[in-house]
Amino acid sequence: MSKIELEINLEFTPNPNALKYSLNKQLLVTGTENYTSESEALTFSPLAAKLFKLEEVSGVMIGSAFISVTISDQDRLRELNKEIMTTIRDHLESGELICKPRDKSEIRGEISETSQTIKEIIDNEIRPVVAMDGGDITFERFENGIVYLEMVGACSGCPSSAMTLKMGIQNRLQQEIPEVQDVVPI
């Protein structure tokens, strides 16, 4: 039986500072892992920690079959792209751990029926769409008519994110849940 060669393809995202690397290999079974600092990556993801060693890398999000890398400077984009691809390829081909599971005790317990409906819409309809652009949006909480969402990967700092929140997510949530007054990022 022959081994399938790893394919890594660069995709540009709506966020000019985020690069999405699509892979023909599953990295995570569900969800995403987001790292905003080298110290966090050192604790949870050997792969993300290696990417943070590259000078211009300021964020790493690992999805089911993609990695979004946020960069702080585009001056060396061509060289940096090669370094990122080499780092990803070398790590994955070595068979090393991609990420350690996080402590699930952080997950909240009971949530209201409204919050559960919001979470289901976000998880089933919104997240798959934003993942195509290298990002992720997760439900944080619903309070006093306001939905609080965490935007990570290519969604974090994206110039289009305000429009996505108001024109897309807020409108969709208000169709199902009239008490939603606003959607804001945290």
DODREN-920495 format. One record per residue (C-alpha): residue in one letter; chain; x, y, z. Coordinates in Angstrom, 2 decimals, always signed. Example, Ala and Ser with C-alpha at 12.3 -4.5 7.8 and 13.67 -1.06 7.14 Angstrom:
<sites>
<site "a", "A", <+12.30, -4.50, +7.80>>,
<site "s", "A", <+13.67, -1.06, +7.14>>,
</sites>
This chain:
<sites>
<site "m", "A", <+0.00, +0.00, +0.00>>,
<site "s", "A", <+1.49, +3.36, -0.97>>,
<site "k", "A", <+1.52, +6.37, +1.30>>,
<site "i", "A", <-0.53, +9.38, +0.17>>,
<site "e", "A", <+1.72, +12.39, -0.35>>,
<site "l", "A", <+0.90, +15.38, +1.82>>,
<site "e", "A", <-0.52, +18.31, -0.14>>,
<site "i", "A", <-0.44, +21.84, +1.23>>,
<site "n", "A", <-2.16, +24.63, -0.69>>,
<site "l", "A", <-2.04, +28.31, +0.14>>,
<site "e", "A", <-5.35, +30.15, +0.01>>,
<site "f", "A", <-5.71, +33.85, +0.52>>,
<site "t", "A", <-8.42, +34.98, +2.92>>,
<site "p", "A", <-10.48, +38.16, +3.19>>,
<site "n", "A", <-8.09, +39.16, +5.98>>,
<site "p", "A", <-4.89, +40.40, +4.28>>,
<site "n", "A", <-2.84, +39.38, +7.35>>,
<site "a", "A", <-4.07, +35.76, +7.45>>,
<site "l", "A", <-2.92, +32.94, +5.22>>,
<site "k", "A", <-4.89, +29.68, +5.01>>,
<site "y", "A", <-3.05, +26.44, +4.32>>,
<site "s", "A", <-5.43, +23.69, +3.16>>,
<site "l", "A", <-4.26, +20.12, +3.60>>,
<site "n", "A", <-5.31, +16.73, +2.28>>,
<site "k", "A", <-4.91, +15.41, +5.83>>,
<site "q", "A", <-7.28, +15.60, +8.78>>,
<site "l", "A", <-5.69, +17.45, +11.69>>,
<site "l", "A", <-8.57, +17.63, +14.18>>,
<site "v", "A", <-11.73, +15.58, +14.44>>,
<site "t", "A", <-13.92, +18.54, +15.45>>,
<site "g", "A", <-13.63, +22.24, +16.16>>,
<site "t", "A", <-10.55, +24.40, +16.01>>,
<site "e", "A", <-7.61, +25.24, +18.23>>,
<site "n", "A", <-6.49, +28.86, +18.34>>,
<site "y", "A", <-3.14, +30.13, +19.63>>,
<site "t", "A", <-2.41, +33.82, +20.06>>,
<site "s", "A", <+1.00, +33.57, +21.74>>,
<site "e", "A", <+4.10, +31.44, +21.59>>,
<site "s", "A", <+3.77, +30.55, +25.29>>,
<site "e", "A", <+0.23, +29.23, +24.75>>,
<site "a", "A", <+1.42, +27.25, +21.72>>,
<site "l", "A", <+4.32, +25.79, +23.72>>,
<site "t", "A", <+1.80, +24.46, +26.24>>,
<site "f", "A", <-0.74, +22.97, +23.82>>,
<site "s", "A", <+0.63, +22.57, +20.27>>,
<site "p", "A", <+4.12, +21.57, +19.14>>,
<site "l", "A", <+3.14, +22.47, +15.57>>,
<site "a", "A", <+1.88, +25.96, +16.47>>,
<site "a", "A", <+4.99, +26.50, +18.65>>,
<site "k", "A", <+7.21, +25.80, +15.63>>,
<site "l", "A", <+5.22, +28.25, +13.51>>,
<site "f", "A", <+5.56, +30.95, +16.19>>,
<site "k", "A", <+9.35, +30.59, +15.90>>,
<site "l", "A", <+9.01, +32.27, +12.51>>,
<site "e", "A", <+9.48, +35.95, +13.23>>,
<site "e", "A", <+6.40, +37.40, +11.53>>,
<site "v", "A", <+3.88, +34.83, +12.85>>,
<site "s", "A", <+1.49, +36.38, +15.40>>,
<site "g", "A", <-1.32, +33.79, +15.46>>,
<site "v", "A", <-2.05, +30.18, +14.52>>,
<site "m", "A", <-5.41, +28.46, +14.20>>,
<site "i", "A", <-5.60, +24.74, +13.47>>,
<site "g", "A", <-8.82, +23.46, +11.91>>,
<site "s", "A", <-10.02, +20.08, +10.74>>,
<site "a", "A", <-7.96, +20.09, +7.53>>,
<site "f", "A", <-6.41, +23.57, +7.43>>,
<site "i", "A", <-4.11, +25.90, +9.31>>,
<site "s", "A", <-4.58, +29.67, +9.34>>,
<site "v", "A", <-1.49, +31.69, +10.10>>,
<site "t", "A", <-1.76, +35.35, +11.04>>,
<site "i", "A", <+1.28, +37.41, +10.13>>,
<site "s", "A", <+2.39, +40.78, +11.43>>,
<site "d", "A", <+4.36, +41.87, +8.38>>,
<site "q", "A", <+3.98, +41.20, +4.66>>,
<site "d", "A", <+7.43, +42.42, +3.60>>,
<site "r", "A", <+8.84, +38.88, +3.25>>,
<site "l", "A", <+5.61, +37.20, +2.23>>,
<site "r", "A", <+7.10, +34.93, -0.45>>,
<site "e", "A", <+9.93, +33.70, +1.80>>,
<site "l", "A", <+7.66, +33.44, +4.83>>,
<site "n", "A", <+5.15, +31.36, +2.86>>,
<site "k", "A", <+7.93, +28.88, +1.97>>,
<site "e", "A", <+9.06, +28.75, +5.62>>,
<site "i", "A", <+5.49, +28.16, +6.85>>,
<site "m", "A", <+4.88, +25.40, +4.30>>,
<site "t", "A", <+8.20, +23.72, +5.13>>,
<site "t", "A", <+7.49, +23.90, +8.87>>,
<site "i", "A", <+4.01, +22.39, +8.43>>,
<site "r", "A", <+5.26, +19.66, +6.06>>,
<site "d", "A", <+8.24, +18.69, +8.24>>,
<site "h", "A", <+6.11, +18.54, +11.39>>,
<site "l", "A", <+3.27, +16.51, +9.87>>,
<site "e", "A", <+5.60, +14.10, +8.07>>,
<site "s", "A", <+7.52, +13.50, +11.31>>,
<site "g", "A", <+4.35, +12.15, +12.93>>,
<site "e", "A", <+4.75, +14.45, +15.93>>,
<site "l", "A", <+1.76, +15.54, +18.00>>,
<site "i", "A", <-0.26, +18.36, +16.42>>,
<site "c", "A", <-2.02, +19.56, +19.60>>,
<site "k", "A", <-2.74, +18.33, +23.10>>,
<site "p", "A", <-6.33, +18.31, +24.28>>,
<site "r", "A", <-7.23, +21.29, +26.43>>,
<site "d", "A", <-8.77, +20.96, +29.87>>,
<site "k", "A", <-12.48, +20.44, +29.19>>,
<site "s", "A", <-13.39, +21.70, +32.68>>,
<site "e", "A", <-13.35, +25.17, +31.13>>,
<site "i", "A", <-16.53, +24.30, +29.21>>,
<site "r", "A", <-19.66, +25.84, +30.67>>,
<site "g", "A", <-22.39, +23.72, +32.20>>,
<site "e", "A", <-26.08, +24.44, +31.69>>,
<site "i", "A", <-27.07, +27.06, +29.14>>,
<site "s", "A", <-30.48, +28.52, +28.40>>,
<site "e", "A", <-32.67, +27.28, +25.57>>,
<site "t", "A", <-32.07, +30.54, +23.67>>,
<site "s", "A", <-28.30, +30.19, +24.08>>,
<site "q", "A", <-28.51, +26.58, +22.90>>,
<site "t", "A", <-30.44, +27.66, +19.77>>,
<site "i", "A", <-27.86, +30.40, +19.07>>,
<site "k", "A", <-25.01, +27.91, +19.56>>,
<site "e", "A", <-26.64, +25.41, +17.18>>,
<site "i", "A", <-27.08, +28.04, +14.44>>,
<site "i", "A", <-23.48, +29.21, +14.88>>,
<site "d", "A", <-22.08, +25.65, +14.92>>,
<site "n", "A", <-24.19, +24.22, +12.11>>,
<site "e", "A", <-24.55, +27.15, +9.71>>,
<site "i", "A", <-22.00, +29.88, +10.41>>,
<site "r", "A", <-18.81, +28.04, +11.41>>,
<site "p", "A", <-18.60, +25.86, +8.27>>,
<site "v", "A", <-18.88, +28.97, +6.08>>,
<site "v", "A", <-16.22, +31.02, +7.89>>,
<site "a", "A", <-13.92, +27.97, +8.00>>,
<site "m", "A", <-13.78, +28.15, +4.20>>,
<site "d", "A", <-12.04, +31.52, +4.63>>,
<site "g", "A", <-9.63, +30.19, +7.28>>,
<site "g", "A", <-11.43, +31.45, +10.36>>,
<site "d", "A", <-13.70, +30.35, +13.13>>,
<site "i", "A", <-16.45, +31.93, +15.21>>,
<site "t", "A", <-17.54, +30.45, +18.51>>,
<site "f", "A", <-20.44, +31.32, +20.78>>,
<site "e", "A", <-19.36, +32.81, +24.11>>,
<site "r", "A", <-22.61, +33.93, +25.76>>,
<site "f", "A", <-26.00, +35.62, +25.34>>,
<site "e", "A", <-26.80, +38.46, +27.78>>,
<site "n", "A", <-29.40, +41.22, +27.74>>,
<site "g", "A", <-30.18, +40.71, +24.04>>,
<site "i", "A", <-26.52, +40.72, +23.00>>,
<site "v", "A", <-24.73, +37.71, +21.49>>,
<site "y", "A", <-21.00, +37.63, +22.30>>,
<site "l", "A", <-18.85, +35.72, +19.81>>,
<site "e", "A", <-15.16, +34.94, +19.68>>,
<site "m", "A", <-13.62, +35.40, +16.25>>,
<site "v", "A", <-10.33, +33.60, +15.60>>,
<site "g", "A", <-7.99, +32.71, +12.78>>,
<site "a", "A", <-8.58, +34.74, +9.63>>,
<site "c", "A", <-11.75, +36.24, +11.19>>,
<site "s", "A", <-9.79, +37.99, +13.92>>,
<site "g", "A", <-8.92, +41.46, +12.71>>,
<site "c", "A", <-10.44, +40.91, +9.28>>,
<site "p", "A", <-11.75, +44.08, +7.63>>,
<site "s", "A", <-14.88, +42.16, +6.57>>,
<site "s", "A", <-15.67, +40.86, +10.07>>,
<site "a", "A", <-17.96, +43.76, +11.05>>,
<site "m", "A", <-20.08, +43.18, +7.96>>,
<site "t", "A", <-20.10, +39.41, +8.61>>,
<site "l", "A", <-21.32, +40.02, +12.16>>,
<site "k", "A", <-24.05, +42.54, +11.36>>,
<site "m", "A", <-25.25, +41.61, +7.88>>,
<site "g", "A", <-24.78, +37.87, +8.16>>,
<site "i", "A", <-24.81, +36.48, +11.67>>,
<site "q", "A", <-27.02, +39.07, +13.36>>,
<site "n", "A", <-29.63, +38.93, +10.58>>,
<site "r", "A", <-29.63, +35.11, +10.64>>,
<site "l", "A", <-30.00, +34.93, +14.42>>,
<site "q", "A", <-32.79, +37.53, +14.45>>,
<site "q", "A", <-34.78, +35.37, +11.98>>,
<site "e", "A", <-34.99, +32.62, +14.60>>,
<site "i", "A", <-34.63, +34.57, +17.85>>,
<site "p", "A", <-36.35, +38.00, +17.87>>,
<site "e", "A", <-34.83, +38.89, +21.27>>,
<site "v", "A", <-31.35, +39.13, +19.69>>,
<site "q", "A", <-30.62, +42.87, +19.51>>,
<site "d", "A", <-26.92, +42.87, +18.67>>,
<site "v", "A", <-23.94, +40.62, +17.94>>,
<site "v", "A", <-20.50, +41.72, +19.15>>,
<site "p", "A", <-17.01, +40.21, +19.09>>,
<site "i", "A", <-15.05, +39.63, +22.27>>,
</sites>
